[in-house]
């Protein structure tokens, strides 16, 4: 065998697009499986978990409050003309309550968190990866996966349902402002009408979606940051990929959850 033939034989063939896809999926599921192994085995990082809950939850409250209030206000304003054509403006509180709790609150909170929390996690872990801080933690006998990844994913999964119902409440306050100004409806009457058609299934569905969205946002951000490379350029790509991928998966999960929970309403 000639020298050129030996080099050709030793050179690995390109994997291809589908091969790269399967390798990526294998790495992703392996990353998720490692999270479930590390998150529920001692030692537990309670202090870091509480700090991440504060970072993810409290520091997102102002942005979520503003967005939720405006959403409730605008949604009510835009829905009034259509209902007034049928003389059904009295249904506005009920319409807003159902729309917020069933769909708008978890979806809106998830998208905001994907932009703020997902990018933050991706950039933070990415910078630690390229600066070899994660390698230094391994050398110092600290489990970086448990400390950095498990705490962030658990914190996002815990805080997202709380933020979701907070968004729904703030959105109803925005709707109340619009309804009280135009119809003179009292707060008591508004909330009675808004909540009378809400079922336990709606609350359960919103909670489940919020948990799934929170887990998705954090696991995507951690994965992108944990596997970033190429210096500062890789950090930016990790943050951008975390946001885009998380938002895409949230829309997919929203469609799937709607189809599943609609089976229980029939």
Secondary structure, DSSP 8 states (H G I E B T S, - for coil): --HHHHHHHHS-----HHHHHHHHHHHHHHHHHHHHHHHTSSS--HHHHHHHHHHHHGGGHHHHHHHHHHHHHHHHHHHHHHHHTTT-GGGHHHHHHHHIIIIIHHHHHHHHHIIIIIHHHHHHHHHHHHTTHHHHHHHTT--HIIIIIIHHHHHHHHHHHHHHHHHHHHHHHHHHHHHHHHH---HHHHHHHHHTT--HHHHHHHHHHHHHHHHHHHHHHHHHHHT--SHHHHHHHHHHHHHHHHHHHHHHHHHHHHHHHHHHH-
